[in-house]
Amino acid sequence: MDILDLFYKGGPAMWPLLVLSILSLSVIFERLWFWLRILTQEKEIVDRVLDAARDNWGVAGEIAKRATDQPVGRFLYAPLSLPKSNAETFRLALESSAEDELAGMRRGEKLLEAVIALAPLLGLLGTVLGLIQSLRSIRIGDLGTESTAGVTTGIGESLISTATGLIVAIISLVFYRLFQSFVVNQVKVFRRAGNEMELLYRQSPPDFSNSTSAIVRESPRENFTPPRKQGKNRFSEPPEPPNLPE
């Protein structure tokens, strides 16, 4: 049987199921491409940044900056981009960056959840509507005769929407669980990399003595040049009276 014929025989519920399937497939393909790029590069990025941090924090920051197109690169670069920090600020930068990146990794999950919940219900609704239409033409006197053959065929066709809704929901559920497992794995990766970064920071914190903030500026008092001593203004004080003869 042709797919197009099945679609039309499924009834009006097939149209919203088609929309849900398109939305679900778009999210699935986008997330697959997203995770494929992440999982193939993140281990190399983490190893390079941590190895560089053991010797030179500046080099580690440059490596992390070049990898900011990846979530783990932005996560590692967040504390290294601070001009000056202490251990507490370093940890807060890691935590806030991890929360932002993990939230971005969960993009599309709400849509998949909606498809998983709505697709079976829409399929069941299409089946109920098909059954109502088929059973409406049945008469009690026609039961057991050949005139009910068309009714049974209509009942069978009305189940197409239920099967379609279940197929859409099952496929969406499989990839939804797969993407959730990827996020859980990323939480472990971020926690491990963040802990190693913080441990390296506590063992050998960066040297900020050469930063621009450590430049000592001359005091304004040292650059102050006192004005020349000016003569008395003859208009500022009253003139002395002349010596009168006695």
Phi, psi and omega in degrees: 000139182290146180296322180295322177295319177299321181298314182289325179288341179290344177096185184294338181290347181289334181291310175296330176293325176295318178297316179296322180292322178295316178297318181295317180294324179296318178294318182297313181293321179295317180289326177296318177294321179298310183288330178296320179290325183288309188292339181271350186234340190293323181297319179295320180295314181298315181297319181293318181293317181291322178295320179290326181294335179291337182249317187209117180291330178295317178295321178298320178296322178294319179295316179294325180294322179290343181256021182288356172282352177249146180302318181291329176293316177295325179296316180284333182280339183303309178285333181284342180277351179289134181295326179202136184207165172244184184298321181292316178296322178300315180292318180298322178295320178296316183293315181294320178294321179296319179297318180295316183291320179292326176295321176293328178291338180270010180296134180095348181294322180296321179294318178295323177297319179295319179295318180298324181279323188274325186301312178296324180293319177294322176296319178294323177297317177299322178294317180297316178297321177294321178294320179298316180293324181286317183286344181294331183269001181276137173245149183298323181289343182269355182296133179086001178256175180289345181290343179271001181294321178293329179292317179295325176296320178295324178294319178296321179290329180292340178282352180298320181295323177295316178296320179295316179299321179292321179297315180297317181292321182293315179298317179295321180294321180299311181287330176298315178293324178296315180292325176296321178294325176296319180295318179299320177294324178293326176300318178294319180296315180295319181294317180293315180293320179295320179295319179293321178297316180293322178296318176296322179296318181290329180284318181217083181295156179298153178265115181263011184292336180264007181282165182292337181287345183268000179291128182270121179270149179289145180289145177301331181290327180290329180273000185280127178255117182294144180291152178296148179286116183269155177291163181291139176281125184288350177263355183274334180234149179291141181294149180288143181289145179291155178285115180273144176293143181280000000 
